[in-house]
């Protein structure tokens, strides 16, 4: 099996996406614990919730793109 070291640019993108995803998830949870939200807080909650959902999809997409490199056979590497 091939050992894969991701490029520094990929690591930076992944770290950024994970950071924003966790930040928006934490903000969503914090806002959801409040009883009465103003209309502005409701919009922020909806934005954070959407960002959380997109971030989770982006994380799986980024990891999935690197997973294909891990499962190459030895024959494919020689070509």
Secondary structure, 3 states (H helix, E strand, C coil): CCCCCCCHHHHHHHHHHHHHHHHHHHHHHHHHCCCCCCHHHHHHHHHHHHHHHHHHHHHHHHHHHHHHHHCCCHHHHHC
